[in-house]
Amino acid sequence: MAMRYRELRGEQAARRRLRRFEEGRAAGARWVVVEESGDPEGDPYRPYSRLEVAVTTGRGQLLSTAPDEDYRGVMHAVRRVRLDMDTGEVVEDPDDPGEISYPDAAAREAAAALFRSRRVAY
């Protein structure tokens, strides 16, 4: 039962991503946040994750935090990803340079904003 439950949760999340993507496209947005959880500033015990996708291509970025080694602070990161428009799954982007780390939430958000402004047609 537990395995099927995990499968169902994954399927539900994928459908939710696609629904939010379509709603954003219908509203005329260039970028859509299709998934977000946690505290954007970061909390070692409640990681942050936000998936933003360009409506023209399905390519986007995953912004996240993870606890540091001591669980006293967090590390901030951005990774380039792609939303599979058939399944709603988050897949690796062939142009992904790898996860890029930032010292704090402000630097992470500035990098994300710069990426969105430069890569609208990404």
MOPAC internal coordinates of N, CA, C and O (Angstrom, degrees):
PM7 1SCF
backbone

  N    0.0000 0     0.00 0     0.00 0    0    0    0
  C    1.4446 1     0.00 0     0.00 0    1    0    0
  C    1.5428 1   111.37 1     0.00 0    2    1    0
  O    1.2310 1   120.52 1   140.00 1    3    2    1
  N    1.3126 1   116.60 1   -40.00 1    3    2    1
  C    1.4565 1   119.65 1  -177.72 1    5    3    2
  C    1.5242 1   111.42 1   -64.06 1    6    5    3
  O    1.2310 1   120.60 1   141.35 1    7    6    5
  N    1.3257 1   116.47 1   -38.65 1    7    6    5
  C    1.4694 1   119.45 1   179.11 1    9    7    6
  C    1.5215 1   110.20 1   -65.27 1   10    9    7
  O    1.2310 1   119.81 1   136.48 1   11   10    9
  N    1.3035 1   117.96 1   -43.52 1   11   10    9
  C    1.4675 1   120.71 1   179.58 1   13   11   10
  C    1.5185 1   110.50 1   -65.22 1   14   13   11
  O    1.2310 1   120.50 1   142.48 1   15   14   13
  N    1.3299 1   116.65 1   -37.52 1   15   14   13
  C    1.4580 1   120.46 1   177.65 1   17   15   14
  C    1.5269 1   110.49 1   -59.99 1   18   17   15
  O    1.2310 1   119.92 1   135.40 1   19   18   17
  N    1.3455 1   117.75 1   -44.60 1   19   18   17
  C    1.4653 1   121.21 1   178.10 1   21   19   18
  C    1.5309 1   110.59 1   -62.01 1   22   21   19
  O    1.2310 1   120.36 1   139.24 1   23   22   21
  N    1.3149 1   116.92 1   -40.76 1   23   22   21
  C    1.4690 1   120.48 1   177.85 1   25   23   22
  C    1.5234 1   110.45 1   -61.97 1   26   25   23
  O    1.2310 1   120.28 1   133.98 1   27   26   25
  N    1.3212 1   117.08 1   -46.02 1   27   26   25
  C    1.4607 1   121.04 1   179.59 1   29   27   26
  C    1.5194 1   111.63 1   -61.64 1   30   29   27
  O    1.2310 1   120.26 1   137.83 1   31   30   29
  N    1.3352 1   117.10 1   -42.17 1   31   30   29
  C    1.4729 1   120.51 1   179.21 1   33   31   30
  C    1.5293 1   110.38 1   -62.18 1   34   33   31
  O    1.2310 1   120.34 1   139.99 1   35   34   33
  N    1.3227 1   116.96 1   -40.01 1   35   34   33
  C    1.4604 1   120.53 1   177.38 1   37   35   34
  C    1.5176 1   111.98 1   -64.85 1   38   37   35
  O    1.2310 1   120.50 1   138.18 1   39   38   37
  N    1.3191 1   116.64 1   -41.82 1   39   38   37
  C    1.4681 1   120.79 1   178.24 1   41   39   38
  C    1.5258 1   111.08 1   -65.30 1   42   41   39
  O    1.2310 1   120.51 1   139.22 1   43   42   41
  N    1.3230 1   116.64 1   -40.78 1   43   42   41
  C    1.4622 1   120.58 1   178.30 1   45   43   42
  C    1.5244 1   111.03 1   -63.68 1   46   45   43
  O    1.2310 1   120.26 1   137.62 1   47   46   45
  N    1.3287 1   117.11 1   -42.38 1   47   46   45
  C    1.4685 1   121.00 1   179.15 1   49   47   46
  C    1.5193 1   110.43 1   -63.42 1   50   49   47
  O    1.2310 1   119.72 1   138.89 1   51   50   49
  N    1.3165 1   118.15 1   -41.11 1   51   50   49
  C    1.4665 1   121.61 1   179.50 1   53   51   50
  C    1.5327 1   110.57 1   -64.24 1   54   53   51
  O    1.2310 1   120.30 1   136.68 1   55   54   53
  N    1.3126 1   117.02 1   -43.32 1   55   54   53
  C    1.4751 1   119.70 1   178.29 1   57   55   54
  C    1.5184 1   110.86 1   -64.61 1   58   57   55
  O    1.2310 1   120.64 1   140.37 1   59   58   57
  N    1.3294 1   116.39 1   -39.63 1   59   58   57
  C    1.4666 1   120.51 1   179.02 1   61   59   58
  C    1.5315 1   110.47 1   -62.92 1   62   61   59
  O    1.2310 1   120.03 1   138.13 1   63   62   61
  N    1.3394 1   117.54 1   -41.87 1   63   62   61
  C    1.4725 1   120.72 1   177.86 1   65   63   62
  C    1.5292 1   110.59 1   -59.38 1   66   65   63
  O    1.2310 1   120.67 1   132.56 1   67   66   65
  N    1.3351 1   116.33 1   -47.44 1   67   66   65
  C    1.4618 1   119.99 1  -179.09 1   69   67   66
  C    1.5298 1   111.55 1   -63.70 1   70   69   67
  O    1.2310 1   120.52 1   140.07 1   71   70   69
  N    1.3245 1   116.61 1   -39.93 1   71   70   69
  C    1.4670 1   119.82 1   179.16 1   73   71   70
  C    1.5286 1   110.37 1   -63.67 1   74   73   71
  O    1.2310 1   119.79 1   134.37 1   75   74   73
  N    1.3175 1   118.01 1   -45.63 1   75   74   73
  C    1.4638 1   121.12 1   179.76 1   77   75   74
  C    1.5348 1   111.00 1   -65.21 1   78   77   75
  O    1.2310 1   120.92 1   142.58 1   79   78   77
  N    1.3237 1   115.84 1   -37.42 1   79   78   77
  C    1.4600 1   120.45 1   177.18 1   81   79   78
  C    1.5291 1   109.88 1   -60.52 1   82   81   79
  O    1.2310 1   120.29 1   131.15 1   83   82   81
  N    1.3202 1   117.05 1   -48.85 1   83   82   81
  C    1.4659 1   121.52 1  -179.22 1   85   83   82
  C    1.5279 1   111.97 1   -64.88 1   86   85   83
  O    1.2310 1   120.20 1   142.26 1   87   86   85
  N    1.3160 1   117.23 1   -37.74 1   87   86   85
  C    1.4673 1   120.83 1   177.01 1   89   87   86
  C    1.5254 1   110.42 1   -63.42 1   90   89   87
  O    1.2310 1   120.26 1   137.42 1   91   90   89
  N    1.3182 1   117.10 1   -42.58 1   91   90   89
  C    1.4643 1   121.02 1   178.38 1   93   91   90
  C    1.5138 1   111.99 1   -65.30 1   94   93   91
  O    1.2310 1   120.70 1   138.38 1   95   94   93
  N    1.3182 1   116.26 1   -41.62 1   95   94   93
  C    1.4621 1   119.97 1   178.22 1   97   95   94
  C    1.5306 1   110.15 1   -62.85 1   98   97   95
  O    1.2310 1   120.39 1   135.84 1   99   98   97
  N    1.3321 1   116.87 1   -44.16 1   99   98   97
  C    1.4588 1   121.30 1   179.86 1  101   99   98
  C    1.5248 1   111.87 1   -63.13 1  102  101   99
  O    1.2310 1   120.69 1   148.22 1  103  102  101
  N    1.3366 1   116.28 1   -31.78 1  103  102  101
  C    1.4648 1   120.98 1   179.40 1  105  103  102
  C    1.5218 1   112.26 1   -80.31 1  106  105  103
  O    1.2310 1   119.86 1   173.68 1  107  106  105
  N    1.3340 1   117.86 1    -6.32 1  107  106  105
  C    1.4557 1   121.37 1   178.40 1  109  107  106
  C    1.5196 1   114.67 1    86.65 1  110  109  107
  O    1.2310 1   120.07 1  -165.23 1  111  110  109
  N    1.3205 1   117.47 1    14.77 1  111  110  109
  C    1.4660 1   120.67 1   179.80 1  113  111  110
  C    1.5243 1   110.03 1   -73.69 1  114  113  111
  O    1.2310 1   120.64 1   -30.41 1  115  114  113
  N    1.3191 1   116.38 1   149.59 1  115  114  113
  C    1.4701 1   121.03 1   174.76 1  117  115  114
  C    1.5123 1   111.13 1   -85.03 1  118  117  115
  O    1.2310 1   121.09 1   142.19 1  119  118  117
  N    1.3160 1   115.53 1   -37.81 1  119  118  117
  C    1.4668 1   122.97 1   178.65 1  121  119  118
  C    1.5193 1   108.15 1  -126.67 1  122  121  119
  O    1.2310 1   120.88 1   -34.72 1  123  122  121
  N    1.3328 1   115.93 1   145.28 1  123  122  121
  C    1.4582 1   121.48 1  -179.16 1  125  123  122
  C    1.5265 1   109.45 1  -131.27 1  126  125  123
  O    1.2310 1   120.84 1   -46.67 1  127  126  125
  N    1.3199 1   116.01 1   133.33 1  127  126  125
  C    1.4563 1   120.74 1   171.26 1  129  127  126
  C    1.5235 1   105.86 1   -83.59 1  130  129  127
  O    1.2310 1   120.54 1   -67.94 1  131  130  129
  N    1.3224 1   116.57 1   112.06 1  131  130  129
  C    1.4570 1   120.28 1  -176.24 1  133  131  130
  C    1.5248 1   112.29 1   -98.64 1  134  133  131
  O    1.2310 1   120.69 1   168.45 1  135  134  133
  N    1.3310 1   116.29 1   -11.55 1  135  134  133
  C    1.4614 1   119.35 1   179.86 1  137  135  134
  C    1.5167 1   108.38 1  -160.44 1  138  137  135
  O    1.2310 1   120.34 1   -43.80 1  139  138  137
  N    1.3398 1   116.96 1   136.20 1  139  138  137
  C    1.4640 1   120.76 1   177.87 1  141  139  138
  C    1.5275 1   109.21 1  -156.00 1  142  141  139
  O    1.2310 1   121.25 1   -42.97 1  143  142  141
  N    1.3285 1   115.21 1   137.03 1  143  142  141
  C    1.4625 1   120.12 1   176.24 1  145  143  142
  C    1.5235 1   109.53 1  -155.05 1  146  145  143
  O    1.2310 1   120.89 1   -26.95 1  147  146  145
  N    1.3256 1   115.91 1   153.05 1  147  146  145
  C    1.4543 1   121.35 1   177.37 1  149  147  146
  C    1.5141 1   113.17 1    91.46 1  150  149  147
  O    1.2310 1   121.21 1     4.43 1  151  150  149
  N    1.3151 1   115.30 1  -175.57 1  151  150  149
  C    1.4621 1   123.88 1  -179.22 1  153  151  150
  C    1.5262 1   109.10 1   -94.26 1  154  153  151
  O    1.2310 1   119.63 1   -60.37 1  155  154  153
  N    1.3446 1   118.31 1   119.63 1  155  154  153
  C    1.4736 1   120.64 1  -178.07 1  157  155  154
  C    1.5249 1   114.29 1   -57.49 1  158  157  155
  O    1.2310 1   119.89 1   150.72 1  159  158  157
  N    1.3172 1   117.81 1   -29.28 1  159  158  157
  C    1.4672 1   120.72 1   178.87 1  161  159  158
  C    1.5192 1   111.38 1   -74.92 1  162  161  159
  O    1.2310 1   121.06 1   157.59 1  163  162  161
  N    1.3062 1   115.59 1   -22.41 1  163  162  161
  C    1.4573 1   120.22 1   178.98 1  165  163  162
  C    1.5094 1   113.23 1   102.40 1  166  165  163
  O    1.2310 1   121.18 1   -42.46 1  167  166  165
  N    1.3000 1   115.35 1   137.54 1  167  166  165
  C    1.4560 1   123.62 1   176.93 1  169  167  166
  C    1.5292 1   105.71 1  -146.37 1  170  169  167
  O    1.2310 1   119.84 1   -54.86 1  171  170  169
  N    1.3124 1   117.91 1   125.14 1  171  170  169
  C    1.4701 1   119.42 1  -176.48 1  173  171  170
  C    1.5291 1   113.85 1   -56.60 1  174  173  171
  O    1.2310 1   120.40 1   152.76 1  175  174  173
  N    1.3196 1   116.84 1   -27.24 1  175  174  173
  C    1.4576 1   120.13 1  -175.97 1  177  175  174
  C    1.5306 1   113.19 1  -101.72 1  178  177  175
  O    1.2310 1   120.24 1   178.11 1  179  178  177
  N    1.3111 1   117.15 1    -1.89 1  179  178  177
  C    1.4635 1   121.73 1   178.45 1  181  179  178
  C    1.5290 1   107.96 1  -142.97 1  182  181  179
  O    1.2310 1   120.21 1   -99.48 1  183  182  181
  N    1.3245 1   117.20 1    80.52 1  183  182  181
  C    1.4648 1   121.09 1  -175.93 1  185  183  182
  C    1.5276 1   112.95 1   -58.18 1  186  185  183
  O    1.2310 1   121.64 1   -29.78 1  187  186  185
  N    1.3146 1   114.47 1   150.22 1  187  186  185
  C    1.4677 1   121.66 1   178.49 1  189  187  186
  C    1.5190 1   109.40 1  -100.26 1  190  189  187
  O    1.2310 1   121.46 1   -35.58 1  191  190  189
  N    1.3316 1   114.81 1   144.42 1  191  190  189
  C    1.4522 1   120.69 1   176.55 1  193  191  190
  C    1.5244 1   108.54 1  -150.51 1  194  193  191
  O    1.2310 1   120.73 1   -47.69 1  195  194  193
  N    1.3363 1   116.21 1   132.31 1  195  194  193
  C    1.4725 1   121.08 1   176.79 1  197  195  194
  C    1.5137 1   108.54 1  -140.75 1  198  197  195
  O    1.2310 1   120.85 1   -51.74 1  199  198  197
  N    1.3149 1   115.98 1   128.26 1  199  198  197
  C    1.4501 1   122.36 1   178.11 1  201  199  198
  C    1.5165 1   108.51 1  -110.27 1  202  201  199
  O    1.2310 1   120.79 1   -62.43 1  203  202  201
  N    1.3338 1   116.10 1   117.57 1  203  202  201
  C    1.4627 1   123.34 1   178.24 1  205  203  202
  C    1.5142 1   108.13 1  -113.80 1  206  205  203
  O    1.2310 1   120.76 1   -41.32 1  207  206  205
  N    1.3381 1   116.16 1   138.68 1  207  206  205
  C    1.4573 1   120.19 1  -175.32 1  209  207  206
  C    1.5280 1   110.20 1  -132.98 1  210  209  207
  O    1.2310 1   120.50 1   -42.73 1  211  210  209
  N    1.3369 1   116.65 1   137.27 1  211  210  209
  C    1.4700 1   121.87 1   173.91 1  213  211  210
  C    1.5253 1   108.08 1   -76.74 1  214  213  211
  O    1.2310 1   120.44 1   -52.58 1  215  214  213
  N    1.3346 1   116.77 1   127.42 1  215  214  213
  C    1.4634 1   119.08 1  -175.04 1  217  215  214
  C    1.5263 1   113.22 1   -70.16 1  218  217  215
  O    1.2310 1   119.95 1   159.71 1  219  218  217
  N    1.3204 1   117.70 1   -20.29 1  219  218  217
  C    1.4603 1   119.48 1  -179.09 1  221  219  218
  C    1.5161 1   113.55 1   -77.24 1  222  221  219
  O    1.2310 1   120.26 1   155.10 1  223  222  221
  N    1.3393 1   117.10 1   -24.90 1  223  222  221
  C    1.4632 1   119.52 1  -173.10 1  225  223  222
  C    1.5250 1   115.50 1  -130.01 1  226  225  223
  O    1.2310 1   120.14 1   158.09 1  227  226  225
  N    1.3259 1   117.34 1   -21.91 1  227  226  225
  C    1.4549 1   120.07 1  -174.36 1  229  227  226
  C    1.5164 1   112.93 1    84.47 1  230  229  227
  O    1.2310 1   120.31 1   177.14 1  231  230  229
  N    1.3096 1   117.01 1    -2.86 1  231  230  229
  C    1.4637 1   120.27 1   176.53 1  233  231  230
  C    1.5175 1   109.30 1   -85.86 1  234  233  231
  O    1.2310 1   121.10 1   -30.29 1  235  234  233
  N    1.3167 1   115.51 1   149.71 1  235  234  233
  C    1.4493 1   117.54 1  -177.08 1  237  235  234
  C    1.5019 1   113.31 1  -163.84 1  238  237  235
  O    1.2310 1   121.52 1    25.37 1  239  238  237
  N    1.3281 1   114.70 1  -154.63 1  239  238  237
  C    1.4462 1   120.75 1  -177.05 1  241  239  238
  C    1.5224 1   110.01 1  -142.90 1  242  241  239
  O    1.2310 1   122.01 1   -35.26 1  243  242  241
  N    1.3180 1   113.76 1   144.74 1  243  242  241
  C    1.4524 1   122.19 1   177.26 1  245  243  242
  C    1.5194 1   107.32 1  -110.50 1  246  245  243
  O    1.2310 1   120.45 1   -66.39 1  247  246  245
  N    1.3142 1   116.75 1   113.61 1  247  246  245
  C    1.4598 1   122.75 1   178.33 1  249  247  246
  C    1.5183 1   107.13 1   -98.19 1  250  249  247
  O    1.2310 1   120.48 1   -42.79 1  251  250  249
  N    1.3335 1   116.68 1   137.21 1  251  250  249
  C    1.4594 1   118.20 1  -175.79 1  253  251  250
  C    1.5210 1   112.36 1  -152.93 1  254  253  251
  O    1.2310 1   122.12 1   -15.15 1  255  254  253
  N    1.3206 1   113.54 1   164.85 1  255  254  253
  C    1.4587 1   121.73 1   169.31 1  257  255  254
  C    1.5219 1   107.72 1  -127.43 1  258  257  255
  O    1.2310 1   121.14 1   -25.63 1  259  258  257
  N    1.2963 1   115.42 1   154.37 1  259  258  257
  C    1.4568 1   121.93 1   175.73 1  261  259  258
  C    1.5228 1   107.37 1  -145.14 1  262  261  259
  O    1.2310 1   119.73 1   -30.24 1  263  262  261
  N    1.3096 1   118.12 1   149.76 1  263  262  261
  C    1.4670 1   119.19 1  -179.62 1  265  263  262
  C    1.5257 1   111.56 1   -65.99 1  266  265  263
  O    1.2310 1   121.27 1   -32.50 1  267  266  265
  N    1.3352 1   115.17 1   147.50 1  267  266  265
  C    1.4655 1   118.61 1   173.96 1  269  267  266
  C    1.5328 1   108.73 1   -75.85 1  270  269  267
  O    1.2310 1   120.52 1     0.15 1  271  270  269
  N    1.3029 1   116.62 1  -179.85 1  271  270  269
  C    1.4710 1   120.85 1  -174.99 1  273  271  270
  C    1.5250 1   113.60 1   -61.22 1  274  273  271
  O    1.2310 1   120.03 1   150.14 1  275  274  273
  N    1.3206 1   117.55 1   -29.86 1  275  274  273
  C    1.4592 1   121.94 1  -177.38 1  277  275  274
  C    1.5269 1   113.49 1   -95.18 1  278  277  275
  O    1.2310 1   120.05 1   176.79 1  279  278  277
  N    1.3116 1   117.52 1    -3.21 1  279  278  277
  C    1.4684 1   122.60 1  -175.04 1  281  279  278
  C    1.5305 1   111.79 1    57.59 1  282  281  279
  O    1.2310 1   121.11 1  -145.65 1  283  282  281
  N    1.3237 1   115.49 1    34.35 1  283  282  281
  C    1.4651 1   120.58 1   176.96 1  285  283  282
  C    1.5129 1   111.74 1  -108.28 1  286  285  283
  O    1.2310 1   120.58 1   161.45 1  287  286  285
  N    1.3026 1   116.50 1   -18.55 1  287  286  285
  C    1.4498 1   122.30 1   179.83 1  289  287  286
  C    1.5178 1   109.48 1  -148.42 1  290  289  287
  O    1.2310 1   121.27 1     8.01 1  291  290  289
  N    1.3237 1   115.17 1  -171.99 1  291  290  289
  C    1.4669 1   119.13 1  -179.44 1  293  291  290
  C    1.5163 1   110.95 1  -130.97 1  294  293  291
  O    1.2310 1   121.46 1   -22.45 1  295  294  293
  N    1.3143 1   114.81 1   157.55 1  295  294  293
  C    1.4607 1   122.06 1   173.46 1  297  295  294
  C    1.5239 1   106.48 1  -107.70 1  298  297  295
  O    1.2310 1   120.53 1   -42.27 1  299  298  297
  N    1.3039 1   116.59 1   137.73 1  299  298  297
  C    1.4615 1   122.66 1  -178.87 1  301  299  298
  C    1.5247 1   108.61 1  -105.04 1  302  301  299
  O    1.2310 1   120.69 1   -37.53 1  303  302  301
  N    1.3309 1   116.28 1   142.47 1  303  302  301
  C    1.4656 1   119.25 1  -176.94 1  305  303  302
  C    1.5221 1   111.45 1  -150.31 1  306  305  303
  O    1.2310 1   121.88 1   -21.71 1  307  306  305
  N    1.3380 1   114.00 1   158.29 1  307  306  305
  C    1.4665 1   122.35 1   174.37 1  309  307  306
  C    1.5195 1   107.01 1  -132.97 1  310  309  307
  O    1.2310 1   121.22 1   -41.60 1  311  310  309
  N    1.3059 1   115.28 1   138.40 1  311  310  309
  C    1.4647 1   121.31 1   177.38 1  313  311  310
  C    1.5220 1   108.55 1  -136.03 1  314  313  311
  O    1.2310 1   120.43 1   -41.51 1  315  314  313
  N    1.3207 1   116.79 1   138.49 1  315  314  313
  C    1.4653 1   122.19 1   177.60 1  317  315  314
  C    1.5230 1   108.82 1   -81.41 1  318  317  315
  O    1.2310 1   120.56 1   -47.33 1  319  318  317
  N    1.3199 1   116.53 1   132.67 1  319  318  317
  C    1.4604 1   122.16 1  -179.33 1  321  319  318
  C    1.5244 1   109.42 1  -139.15 1  322  321  319
  O    1.2310 1   121.48 1    -0.44 1  323  322  321
  N    1.3209 1   114.77 1   179.56 1  323  322  321
  C    1.4606 1   120.92 1   176.59 1  325  323  322
  C    1.5188 1   107.72 1  -137.08 1  326  325  323
  O    1.2310 1   120.46 1   -36.24 1  327  326  325
  N    1.3229 1   116.73 1   143.76 1  327  326  325
  C    1.4526 1   122.08 1   175.66 1  329  327  326
  C    1.5236 1   107.52 1   -97.38 1  330  329  327
  O    1.2310 1   120.26 1   -61.47 1  331  330  329
  N    1.3185 1   117.11 1   118.53 1  331  330  329
  C    1.4658 1   121.49 1   177.40 1  333  331  330
  C    1.5202 1   107.27 1   -69.67 1  334  333  331
  O    1.2310 1   120.38 1   -64.39 1  335  334  333
  N    1.3136 1   116.89 1   115.61 1  335  334  333
  C    1.4567 1   121.74 1  -173.50 1  337  335  334
  C    1.5287 1   113.18 1   -73.50 1  338  337  335
  O    1.2310 1   119.71 1   167.26 1  339  338  337
  N    1.3030 1   118.15 1   -12.74 1  339  338  337
  C    1.4613 1   120.84 1   176.96 1  341  339  338
  C    1.5230 1   112.02 1   -88.73 1  342  341  339
  O    1.2310 1   120.82 1   142.16 1  343  342  341
  N    1.3320 1   116.05 1   -37.84 1  343  342  341
  C    1.4622 1   119.56 1  -173.75 1  345  343  342
  C    1.5202 1   114.45 1  -109.58 1  346  345  343
  O    1.2310 1   119.96 1   158.25 1  347  346  345
  N    1.3370 1   117.67 1   -21.75 1  347  346  345
  C    1.4598 1   121.20 1  -175.01 1  349  347  346
  C    1.5161 1   112.91 1    82.85 1  350  349  347
  O    1.2310 1   120.39 1  -175.51 1  351  350  349
  N    1.3287 1   116.87 1     4.49 1  351  350  349
  C    1.4617 1   121.06 1   179.41 1  353  351  350
  C    1.5279 1   110.32 1   -78.20 1  354  353  351
  O    1.2310 1   120.85 1   -31.28 1  355  354  353
  N    1.3192 1   115.97 1   148.72 1  355  354  353
  C    1.4552 1   122.19 1   174.70 1  357  355  354
  C    1.5246 1   106.28 1   -88.69 1  358  357  355
  O    1.2310 1   121.00 1   -57.20 1  359  358  357
  N    1.3326 1   115.69 1   122.80 1  359  358  357
  C    1.4585 1   120.14 1  -178.07 1  361  359  358
  C    1.5164 1   110.32 1  -123.38 1  362  361  359
  O    1.2310 1   121.33 1   -16.43 1  363  362  361
  N    1.3092 1   115.06 1   163.57 1  363  362  361
  C    1.4582 1   121.59 1  -179.88 1  365  363  362
  C    1.5269 1   110.07 1   -65.77 1  366  365  363
  O    1.2310 1   120.93 1   -40.43 1  367  366  365
  N    1.3086 1   115.83 1   139.57 1  367  366  365
  C    1.4545 1   121.98 1   176.15 1  369  367  366
  C    1.5212 1   108.14 1   -91.66 1  370  369  367
  O    1.2310 1   119.59 1   -50.69 1  371  370  369
  N    1.3306 1   118.39 1   129.31 1  371  370  369
  C    1.4668 1   119.43 1  -179.26 1  373  371  370
  C    1.5304 1   113.48 1   -62.37 1  374  373  371
  O    1.2310 1   120.11 1   158.71 1  375  374  373
  N    1.3259 1   117.40 1   -21.29 1  375  374  373
  C    1.4649 1   121.25 1   179.38 1  377  375  374
  C    1.5267 1   112.59 1   -94.62 1  378  377  375
  O    1.2310 1   120.00 1  -170.71 1  379  378  377
  N    1.3310 1   117.60 1     9.29 1  379  378  377
  C    1.4578 1   121.57 1  -177.18 1  381  379  378
  C    1.5285 1   110.61 1   -68.66 1  382  381  379
  O    1.2310 1   120.39 1   -58.62 1  383  382  381
  N    1.3483 1   116.86 1   121.38 1  383  382  381
  C    1.4663 1   119.13 1   177.43 1  385  383  382
  C    1.5269 1   112.16 1   -79.04 1  386  385  383
  O    1.2310 1   120.02 1  -178.73 1  387  386  385
  N    1.3150 1   117.57 1     1.27 1  387  386  385
  C    1.4579 1   121.71 1  -175.34 1  389  387  386
  C    1.5142 1   109.79 1   102.16 1  390  389  387
  O    1.2310 1   121.01 1   -10.81 1  391  390  389
  N    1.2889 1   115.67 1   169.19 1  391  390  389
  C    1.4516 1   120.59 1  -179.46 1  393  391  390
  C    1.5182 1   109.86 1   -66.06 1  394  393  391
  O    1.2310 1   120.76 1   -48.24 1  395  394  393
  N    1.3251 1   116.16 1   131.76 1  395  394  393
  C    1.4607 1   121.78 1   179.19 1  397  395  394
  C    1.5218 1   107.68 1  -110.76 1  398  397  395
  O    1.2310 1   120.30 1   -53.46 1  399  398  397
  N    1.3190 1   117.04 1   126.54 1  399  398  397
  C    1.4635 1   122.45 1  -177.22 1  401  399  398
  C    1.5179 1   111.53 1   -92.62 1  402  401  399
  O    1.2310 1   121.21 1   -29.17 1  403  402  401
  N    1.3269 1   115.28 1   150.83 1  403  402  401
  C    1.4613 1   122.81 1   179.14 1  405  403  402
  C    1.5213 1   108.78 1  -134.38 1  406  405  403
  O    1.2310 1   120.14 1   -28.25 1  407  406  405
  N    1.3378 1   117.33 1   151.75 1  407  406  405
  C    1.4677 1   120.21 1  -174.84 1  409  407  406
  C    1.5261 1   114.74 1   -72.86 1  410  409  407
  O    1.2310 1   120.60 1   154.98 1  411  410  409
  N    1.3409 1   116.47 1   -25.02 1  411  410  409
  C    1.4624 1   119.20 1  -178.22 1  413  411  410
  C    1.5286 1   110.34 1  -156.76 1  414  413  411
  O    1.2310 1   121.29 1    -4.20 1  415  414  413
  N    1.3316 1   115.14 1   175.80 1  415  414  413
  C    1.4605 1   120.76 1  -176.99 1  417  415  414
  C    1.5295 1   111.69 1   -64.72 1  418  417  415
  O    1.2310 1   120.01 1   143.16 1  419  418  417
  N    1.3209 1   117.58 1   -36.84 1  419  418  417
  C    1.4633 1   120.62 1  -178.87 1  421  419  418
  C    1.5328 1   110.85 1   -63.60 1  422  421  419
  O    1.2310 1   120.20 1   136.31 1  423  422  421
  N    1.3185 1   117.22 1   -43.69 1  423  422  421
  C    1.4693 1   120.74 1   178.79 1  425  423  422
  C    1.5260 1   110.69 1   -66.10 1  426  425  423
  O    1.2310 1   120.49 1   140.11 1  427  426  425
  N    1.3306 1   116.66 1   -39.89 1  427  426  425
  C    1.4751 1   120.73 1   177.80 1  429  427  426
  C    1.5240 1   110.62 1   -62.11 1  430  429  427
  O    1.2310 1   120.44 1   134.57 1  431  430  429
  N    1.3213 1   116.76 1   -45.43 1  431  430  429
  C    1.4704 1   121.14 1  -179.44 1  433  431  430
  C    1.5212 1   111.48 1   -66.75 1  434  433  431
  O    1.2310 1   120.02 1   143.05 1  435  434  433
  N    1.3253 1   117.57 1   -36.95 1  435  434  433
  C    1.4667 1   120.68 1   177.32 1  437  435  434
  C    1.5227 1   110.77 1   -63.98 1  438  437  435
  O    1.2310 1   120.27 1   138.08 1  439  438  437
  N    1.3307 1   117.09 1   -41.92 1  439  438  437
  C    1.4631 1   121.08 1   177.87 1  441  439  438
  C    1.5223 1   110.80 1   -64.60 1  442  441  439
  O    1.2310 1   120.45 1   139.90 1  443  442  441
  N    1.3253 1   116.75 1   -40.10 1  443  442  441
  C    1.4735 1   120.74 1   179.18 1  445  443  442
  C    1.5239 1   110.67 1   -65.54 1  446  445  443
  O    1.2310 1   120.36 1   137.87 1  447  446  445
  N    1.3275 1   116.92 1   -42.13 1  447  446  445
  C    1.4655 1   120.62 1   179.19 1  449  447  446
  C    1.5235 1   111.27 1   -64.71 1  450  449  447
  O    1.2310 1   120.50 1   140.02 1  451  450  449
  N    1.3208 1   116.65 1   -39.98 1  451  450  449
  C    1.4600 1   120.81 1   178.01 1  453  451  450
  C    1.5257 1   110.50 1   -63.17 1  454  453  451
  O    1.2310 1   120.35 1   136.80 1  455  454  453
  N    1.3167 1   116.94 1   -43.20 1  455  454  453
  C    1.4541 1   121.39 1   178.09 1  457  455  454
  C    1.5286 1   111.03 1   -60.85 1  458  457  455
  O    1.2310 1   120.54 1   135.13 1  459  458  457
  N    1.3356 1   116.57 1   -44.87 1  459  458  457
  C    1.4708 1   120.36 1   179.60 1  461  459  458
  C    1.5259 1   110.73 1   -63.43 1  462  461  459
  O    1.2310 1   119.90 1   139.15 1  463  462  461
  N    1.3137 1   117.79 1   -40.85 1  463  462  461
  C    1.4667 1   120.19 1  -176.77 1  465  463  462
  C    1.5250 1   112.25 1   -71.19 1  466  465  463
  O    1.2310 1   120.29 1   147.28 1  467  466  465
  N    1.3212 1   117.06 1   -32.72 1  467  466  465
  C    1.4673 1   120.64 1  -178.90 1  469  467  466
  C    1.5021 1   113.09 1   -87.05 1  470  469  467
  O    1.2310 1   119.87 1   153.59 1  471  470  469
  N    1.3217 1   117.86 1   -26.41 1  471  470  469
  C    1.4539 1   120.99 1  -169.24 1  473  471  470
  C    1.5201 1   112.83 1  -119.68 1  474  473  471
  O    1.2310 1   119.99 1  -140.82 1  475  474  473
  N    1.3168 1   117.62 1    39.18 1  475  474  473
  C    1.4667 1   119.61 1   179.42 1  477  475  474
  C    1.5212 1   110.05 1   -56.65 1  478  477  475
  O    1.2310 1   120.09 1   141.07 1  479  478  477
  N    1.3081 1   117.44 1   -38.93 1  479  478  477
  C    1.4663 1   120.78 1  -179.81 1  481  479  478
  C    1.5162 1   112.31 1   -95.28 1  482  481  479
  O    1.2310 1   120.32 1  -168.80 1  483  482  481
  N    1.3046 1   117.00 1    11.20 1  483  482  481
  C    1.4650 1   125.11 1  -178.62 1  485  483  482
  C    1.4773 1   110.07 1   -35.41 1  486  485  483
  O    1.2310 1   120.10 1   180.00 1  487  486  485

